[in-house]
Amino acid sequence: MEIETIRMIENGHIKIYPASRERMEKQIYSETDAELKKAYEEMLEGCLAHPDQWDWYAMWMIEKADGTHIGDLCFKGLEAGCNPEIGYGILEEYQGQGYATEAVKLVLNWAFQHPEIKAVEAEADPDNVASQKVLMKCGFRLNGEIGEEGPRYIVYSGSSR
């Protein structure tokens, strides 16, 4: 069963939308980085296991307004009693141009429209200063925990972004 694009978020500069099954399978097939390939496979598995929560498991495509693909982001599922976690990446040639910050802000606004979502979490590798800056610009703050990828951050609904 093919799940069509459920949502499109735009701000005139970029657009973000959850990928369809076909798009995710294409990305998995073409991915050469083993770690990313595994992550994309896990996203698709989550989508298929929870089709009613597709947006919370899918790879979200990040595109410039003209349709140029510049990166992707995801929520890492929606588990009862847990805050959703976000992950993101911008293609190297588009890094340092504010796209990650824009994308994260847009998707946070979408997430916080769901009344059950009180906070969103993220992790950033200690050496990835750019990602840490994105999180801080989007209102995330360190929560004192260390995850698999590094320090954990959290942003609460209603905090300034």
BAFI-3210 file (N, C-alpha, C; in Angstrom, 3 decimals, decimal comma, padded with zeros to 6 digits):
// residues 161
n [1|2|3|4|5|6|7|8|9|10|11|12|13|14|15|16|17|18|19|20|21|22|23|24|25|26|27|28|29|30|31|32|33|34|35|36|37|38|39|40|41|42|43|44|45|46|47|48|49|50|51|52|53|54|55|56|57|58|59|60|61|62|63|64|65|66|67|68|69|70|71|72|73|74|75|76|77|78|79|80|81|82|83|84|85|86|87|88|89|90|91|92|93|94|95|96|97|98|99|100|101|102|103|104|105|106|107|108|109|110|111|112|113|114|115|116|117|118|119|120|121|122|123|124|125|126|127|128|129|130|131|132|133|134|135|136|137|138|139|140|141|142|143|144|145|146|147|148|149|150|151|152|153|154|155|156|157|158|159|160|161]
n.u [000,849|000,703|001,639|000,658|002,121|001,658|001,728|002,698|005,012|005,708|007,642|008,075|010,712|011,873|010,675|009,154|008,461|006,959|008,406|007,226|006,599|007,774|009,663|011,309|012,276|013,733|015,712|016,997|018,008|019,831|021,634|024,934|026,369|026,793|025,802|023,830|022,163|021,236|019,817|017,810|016,501|015,473|013,697|011,805|010,864|009,633|007,608|006,062|005,283|003,775|001,591|-000,395|000,906|002,704|004,069|005,668|007,643|008,737|011,159|011,692|011,657|013,757|013,568|014,581|012,628|012,398|012,369|014,762|016,527|017,832|018,413|017,488|015,235|014,071|011,689|012,175|010,242|007,229|006,738|004,729|004,584|007,086|009,193|009,221|012,077|014,286|016,122|018,491|019,872|021,860|022,771|026,193|026,950|025,043|025,214|025,665|024,078|021,782|019,658|019,174|018,431|016,087|014,492|014,281|012,965|010,507|009,455|009,303|007,325|005,189|005,126|004,471|001,873|000,412|-001,351|-000,553|002,180|004,658|007,322|010,360|013,153|016,736|019,945|023,410|026,505|029,479|031,538|030,266|029,755|028,255|025,721|025,004|024,738|022,542|020,531|020,498|019,727|017,161|015,890|016,451|017,872|020,578|020,022|021,372|021,867|023,525|023,487|023,496|024,683|025,794|025,694|022,427|019,612|016,801|013,649|010,876|007,331|006,018|008,293|010,515|011,226]
n.v [-001,184|002,106|005,060|008,279|011,582|013,251|015,728|019,096|021,501|024,843|027,852|029,758|029,960|027,478|024,064|021,358|017,944|014,775|011,829|009,565|006,008|004,926|006,922|006,803|004,163|004,409|006,211|004,645|002,576|003,983|005,066|005,351|005,537|003,532|003,852|005,861|004,555|002,417|003,894|005,065|002,746|001,889|003,987|003,587|001,048|001,723|003,404|001,584|-000,160|001,511|002,891|004,781|006,748|007,886|010,342|010,709|008,844|008,854|009,812|013,155|015,238|017,910|020,749|023,370|026,238|026,018|023,326|021,955|019,407|019,513|018,338|016,314|015,408|013,940|012,571|010,440|008,414|007,932|007,423|006,326|008,306|009,370|012,001|013,082|012,600|014,499|014,421|015,571|016,580|018,370|018,629|018,830|020,965|022,863|023,593|025,831|027,923|028,477|026,739|024,385|025,405|026,816|024,661|023,017|024,773|025,101|022,471|022,005|023,842|022,619|020,143|020,976|021,734|019,583|018,650|016,735|016,769|017,954|018,539|018,385|016,429|016,167|015,045|015,862|015,442|015,889|017,148|018,387|021,335|023,062|021,821|021,915|024,682|025,137|023,824|025,399|027,905|027,268|027,093|024,928|023,434|022,179|019,102|017,769|015,084|012,320|010,913|008,319|009,627|011,838|014,812|015,497|017,416|019,600|021,048|022,939|023,107|026,228|027,643|030,256|030,466]
n.w [000,000|-000,943|000,616|000,329|000,029|002,989|004,187|003,536|004,245|004,015|003,523|001,656|001,037|001,565|001,344|003,038|003,393|004,247|003,010|000,505|000,451|-001,855|-002,489|-000,233|-000,453|-002,815|-001,947|-000,013|-001,625|-003,240|-001,432|-000,300|002,041|004,756|007,387|007,135|005,312|006,891|008,830|007,218|006,387|008,849|009,320|007,263|007,986|010,429|009,465|007,976|009,967|011,538|010,043|010,485|011,790|010,072|009,476|011,732|011,570|009,057|006,533|006,048|003,325|002,414|000,566|-001,655|-002,621|-005,364|-005,802|-005,625|-004,110|-000,876|001,524|004,408|007,065|010,139|012,430|015,120|015,482|017,447|020,495|023,183|026,073|025,684|024,489|021,103|018,999|017,018|013,980|011,529|008,355|006,071|002,693|001,746|-000,024|000,494|003,094|005,897|005,112|006,402|006,014|007,538|010,059|009,346|008,437|010,731|012,498|011,132|011,158|013,893|014,620|013,303|014,702|017,313|016,979|017,518|020,220|022,110|022,083|023,973|024,141|022,199|021,393|020,751|019,548|019,394|017,902|019,759|018,344|016,275|015,739|014,143|013,990|016,685|016,962|015,297|016,758|019,116|018,053|017,427|019,813|021,455|024,378|026,353|028,073|030,012|029,674|028,035|024,876|022,319|020,156|021,273|023,378|024,703|023,740|024,384|023,561|024,486|023,965|023,151|023,865|022,839|019,425]
ca.u [000,000|001,468|001,177|000,966|002,593|000,612|001,796|003,726|005,239|006,466|007,758|008,448|012,144|012,048|009,496|009,477|007,333|007,338|008,583|006,390|007,323|008,592|010,792|012,212|012,938|014,714|016,813|017,706|018,718|020,936|022,523|026,224|026,851|026,147|025,081|022,601|021,315|020,593|018,849|016,685|015,768|014,717|012,586|010,790|010,270|008,729|006,440|005,241|004,735|002,859|001,150|-001,226|001,822|003,726|004,872|006,572|008,678|009,231|012,181|011,094|012,507|013,932|013,843|014,444|011,328|012,397|012,335|016,088|016,680|019,001|018,655|016,332|015,139|013,117|011,400|012,572|009,108|006,350|006,486|003,918|005,338|008,410|009,224|009,814|013,444|014,484|017,449|018,472|021,133|021,830|023,848|027,372|026,995|024,026|025,456|026,107|023,208|020,599|018,576|018,867|017,686|014,739|013,764|013,971|011,924|009,235|008,933|008,934|006,005|004,228|005,032|003,808|000,446|-000,183|-001,425|000,135|003,630|005,048|008,743|011,068|014,552|017,724|021,317|024,399|027,878|030,230|032,382|029,429|029,411|027,198|024,445|024,724|024,264|021,180|019,647|020,390|018,930|015,774|015,357|016,867|018,852|021,118|019,208|022,250|022,031|024,348|022,895|024,399|025,386|026,393|024,813|021,014|019,001|015,342|012,918|009,505|006,280|005,833|009,549|010,733|012,024]
ca.v [000,000|003,341|006,195|009,513|012,678|013,603|017,114|019,941|022,705|025,778|029,220|030,615|029,759|026,030|023,242|020,107|017,017|013,384|011,060|008,396|004,732|004,823|007,850|006,270|002,986|004,926|006,775|003,517|001,883|004,797|005,535|004,652|005,576|002,409|004,338|006,516|003,521|001,728|004,825|005,180|001,479|001,911|004,920|002,933|-000,006|002,393|003,860|000,437|-000,718|002,504|003,734|005,865|007,765|007,978|011,572|010,619|007,856|009,052|010,770|014,369|015,830|019,362|021,264|024,799|026,546|025,584|021,865|021,377|018,659|020,019|017,577|015,630|015,343|012,926|012,309|009,043|007,697|008,581|006,424|006,814|008,715|009,887|013,121|012,706|013,069|014,944|014,342|016,305|016,709|019,193|018,270|019,671|022,199|023,802|023,861|027,182|028,908|028,647|025,816|023,474|026,179|027,038|023,392|022,578|025,665|024,781|021,184|022,159|024,485|021,573|019,162|021,555|021,866|018,366|018,971|015,744|016,997|019,021|018,826|017,625|016,243|015,954|014,796|016,425|015,000|016,967|017,845|019,005|022,655|023,632|021,247|022,476|026,055|025,040|023,494|026,559|028,925|026,791|027,085|023,757|023,617|020,918|018,570|017,110|013,669|011,970|009,846|007,578|010,532|012,939|015,510|015,584|018,740|019,569|022,299|022,779|023,833|027,566|028,386|031,113|029,869]
ca.w [000,000|-001,061|001,410|-000,388|000,855|003,931|004,613|002,938|005,046|003,185|004,022|000,533|000,798|001,524|001,600|003,724|003,358|004,496|001,776|000,259|000,516|-003,066|-002,371|000,792|-001,020|-003,775|-001,165|000,590|-002,700|-003,772|-000,361|-000,232|003,421|005,455|008,566|006,669|004,719|008,012|009,416|006,293|006,460|010,105|009,139|006,451|008,823|011,361|008,702|007,610|011,208|012,111|008,927|010,994|012,331|009,016|009,599|012,874|011,265|007,694|006,134|005,505|002,309|002,504|-000,770|-001,894|-003,225|-006,761|-005,860|-005,472|-002,856|-000,149|002,742|004,967|008,516|010,571|013,826|015,312|016,025|018,417|021,532|024,299|027,247|025,309|023,558|019,824|018,762|015,641|013,376|010,265|007,631|004,862|001,776|001,996|-000,824|000,982|004,510|006,238|004,475|007,229|005,663|008,650|011,056|008,810|008,391|012,092|013,026|010,491|011,601|015,303|014,646|012,936|015,795|018,473|016,698|018,081|021,649|022,943|022,017|024,901|023,944|021,177|021,781|019,693|019,976|018,477|018,134|020,411|017,367|015,247|016,249|013,307|014,415|018,007|016,748|014,768|017,870|020,001|017,350|017,389|021,167|022,230|025,444|026,863|029,171|030,973|029,364|026,880|024,084|021,443|019,253|022,011|024,319|024,342|023,806|024,448|023,398|024,949|023,284|023,696|024,018|021,666|018,344]
c.u [000,889|000,837|001,582|001,503|001,442|000,576|002,914|003,809|006,138|006,575|008,146|009,905|012,478|010,696|009,960|008,242|007,818|007,367|007,587|007,244|008,274|009,843|011,809|012,962|014,015|015,945|017,655|018,574|019,952|021,946|023,787|026,817|026,079|025,318|023,763|021,637|020,538|019,510|017,610|015,847|014,915|013,520|011,462|010,102|009,273|007,460|005,496|004,592|003,680|002,326|000,267|-000,395|002,980|004,651|005,942|007,708|009,380|010,438|011,424|012,089|012,560|014,344|013,794|013,103|011,240|012,410|013,683|016,192|017,963|019,287|017,411|016,369|014,135|012,828|011,711|011,462|008,331|005,942|005,706|004,813|006,722|008,249|009,777|011,210|013,579|015,939|017,380|019,856|020,915|023,014|024,972|027,355|025,972|024,196|025,927|025,253|021,887|019,461|018,194|018,039|016,251|013,908|013,359|012,885|010,556|008,633|008,596|007,561|004,923|004,024|004,232|002,344|-000,312|-000,185|-000,711|001,654|003,977|006,501|009,266|012,527|015,438|019,055|022,239|025,781|028,660|031,108|031,578|028,889|028,272|025,827|024,045|024,168|022,839|020,204|019,438|019,540|017,448|015,178|015,701|017,893|019,348|020,248|020,041|022,473|022,932|023,689|023,942|025,246|026,049|025,401|023,394|020,492|017,486|014,811|011,472|008,545|006,124|007,125|009,798|011,661|012,225]
c.v [001,241|004,430|007,459|010,560|013,196|015,107|017,830|021,193|023,610|027,127|030,197|030,444|028,281|025,343|021,903|019,223|015,601|012,612|009,913|007,131|004,608|005,708|007,346|005,051|003,400|005,473|005,664|002,826|002,653|005,240|004,695|004,642|004,525|002,867|005,018|005,505|002,788|002,615|004,948|003,905|001,419|002,857|004,246|001,819|000,590|002,869|002,705|-000,196|000,203|003,427|004,905|006,992|007,997|009,180|011,476|009,618|008,127|009,963|011,966|014,983|017,343|019,831|022,783|025,017|026,065|024,060|021,189|020,698|019,119|019,257|016,850|015,712|014,262|013,103|010,832|008,263|008,507|007,528|007,062|007,151|009,270|011,097|012,628|013,311|013,418|014,741|015,032|016,327|017,523|018,777|019,299|020,994|023,247|024,136|025,300|028,279|029,082|027,674|024,889|024,195|026,417|025,765|022,935|023,466|025,339|023,494|021,203|022,812|023,479|020,606|019,715|021,924|020,634|018,526|017,969|015,937|018,211|019,440|017,949|017,574|016,035|015,611|015,434|015,920|016,163|017,774|018,583|020,341|023,281|023,109|021,770|023,896|026,063|024,788|024,702|027,668|028,562|026,636|025,873|024,154|022,245|020,422|017,784|015,630|013,497|010,788|009,153|008,491|011,700|013,587|015,621|016,994|018,575|020,982|022,018|023,605|025,205|028,327|029,164|030,414|030,904]
c.w [000,000|-000,212|000,650|000,591|001,702|004,179|003,853|003,801|004,211|003,872|002,911|000,132|000,673|001,716|002,145|003,654|003,634|003,179|001,707|000,404|-000,675|-002,966|-001,341|000,269|-002,017|-003,037|-000,538|-000,457|-003,151|-002,716|-000,289|001,171|004,227|006,649|008,177|006,069|005,812|008,639|008,525|006,294|007,722|010,013|008,368|007,240|009,808|010,672|008,404|008,839|011,822|011,011|009,354|011,613|011,357|009,221|010,688|012,648|009,940|007,610|005,541|004,530|002,527|001,115|-000,766|-002,582|-004,668|-006,924|-005,738|-004,108|-002,156|001,141|003,194|006,481|008,870|012,052|013,989|016,011|017,043|019,434|022,672|025,488|026,956|024,399|022,226|019,705|017,294|015,239|012,023|009,641|006,369|003,991|001,871|001,239|-000,383|002,468|004,710|005,644|005,226|006,941|006,817|009,716|010,600|008,877|009,786|012,693|012,434|011,037|013,096|015,421|014,294|014,105|016,971|018,202|017,189|019,598|022,556|022,969|022,874|024,725|022,820|021,611|020,562|020,345|018,950|018,880|018,741|019,448|016,298|015,759|015,448|013,740|015,792|017,882|016,206|015,911|018,785|019,362|017,334|018,781|022,006|023,280|025,880|028,008|030,179|030,722|028,145|026,180|023,232|020,571|019,976|022,955|023,783|024,617|023,857|024,216|023,750|024,099|023,955|023,919|022,739|020,680|017,289]
res [m|e|i|e|t|i|r|m|i|e|n|g|h|i|k|i|y|p|a|s|r|e|r|m|e|k|q|i|y|s|e|t|d|a|e|l|k|k|a|y|e|e|m|l|e|g|c|l|a|h|p|d|q|w|d|w|y|a|m|w|m|i|e|k|a|d|g|t|h|i|g|d|l|c|f|k|g|l|e|a|g|c|n|p|e|i|g|y|g|i|l|e|e|y|q|g|q|g|y|a|t|e|a|v|k|l|v|l|n|w|a|f|q|h|p|e|i|k|a|v|e|a|e|a|d|p|d|n|v|a|s|q|k|v|l|m|k|c|g|f|r|l|n|g|e|i|g|e|e|g|p|r|y|i|v|y|s|g|s|s|r]
***
